[in-house]
Amino acid sequence: MSNGTRQWAEVSNRRIRNDVEALTPVEREHFEERAGILQHCGECERAEAEQLALLQTRAAFA
């Protein structure tokens, strides 16, 4: 990260990949946090957690 930009993990859910990549940095941070929480605490598979996190991110920034 020598150029000061954040490197995100690749989105595993191919159906939403383009939508996630279009998020602003603030929205993407929210998305990544929500996906991690849903995967860990909600015991969701990563692809499902990402899908739910995208819905929550869209609602939060609507």
N, C-alpha and C positions, 0 to 999 in steps of 0.2 A: 504494500500500500504506500509506496513511496510518493505517488502523485496526489495523495490526500483523498482519494475516492474510496468508498466502501466496496469491498468485494463480497457479493452475496453468493450463497450456495445456489446451485442450479435447481429450478423448480422441478420436482419430480412428476407432478401432474401435468401431462402434455396438453390437456384440454384447456387449461387456464394459463399456461406459460406466457403467452403474449400479453394477456391482461395484467399479469403480475409484473412483467418487465416494463410495462407502461406506467406503473405507479411512480409517484414522486418519491424522492428519498425518505421523506417523513412518513408517507403512506407505506413504503416498503419496510421501514423499520417496524411500524405497527403490525404489518402483515407477518413478518418473520417472528416477532414476539408472540403473536396470537397462535401462529402455527405450531411453535415450539410448546406453548402451554397446552394446546389441544392434544398434541401428540403425546406429551408426557403425562399430564394430569387427566386428560380425557380418554387416554388409552386408545386413540385413533391411529390408524395407519397414516403415514406421512401424506399420501395423496389426498386422503379424506380431510386431514387436518388443514392442508393448504386450501382446499376448496371452501371449507367453513371459515377459515381465516380471511379469505378474499371477500366473502359475503360480509363478515364483520367489519372489515376495513372499509368497504364501500359504504356501509351504514354509518360508520363513525365519521367519515369525511364527506358525507352527502350534504 
